[in-house]
Amino acid sequence: MAKIGVFLSQHRNSNDTLDRLSKGSFDVVLVQNGVYCAAIKENGQSSPVLGRGTKVYAMSEDLVSRGIEPSQVASNVTVVNFDGLVDLIFNEFTKTIWL
């Protein structure tokens, strides 16, 4: 099965496209303002993006530039730098999409 890398660049409470993807067929990469999903809780709840049973990655450079320390992200989010992202793209994903 093809593994899709889904890049989220905005902080949202829901995403219809993610809801339509098959569980286990994709991983989420939080970039730009999407990294807010990794740390900000609304009404005491983590972002729904984190509870989908998929691997979630957040770009360390985007976290730091927004004043979020990597230690502040949810425990189920893996923080990666640019080199780590390149490794993911070439070694883990057969396709990528940007939302």
C-alpha angles and dihedrals in degrees: 000000000000116000113219123206108215113199114204115195100172133061108240136156093226140013122199093202092056089049090058096050119095115254111257094019095095146035124210123233114195113210136165109352090351088081088076086076088066097058115014119089121200117205088350092301128115119236114283087234088073096053100060097098092246131116112267125201129187127198110244093210091055092047094051094044088057094049096256117131115217088239089064097063124101115276093244093058120092113212113218134181125220093275090051090051092052089052090051093050094050100035108031110027128065091184136016132204130187121219 
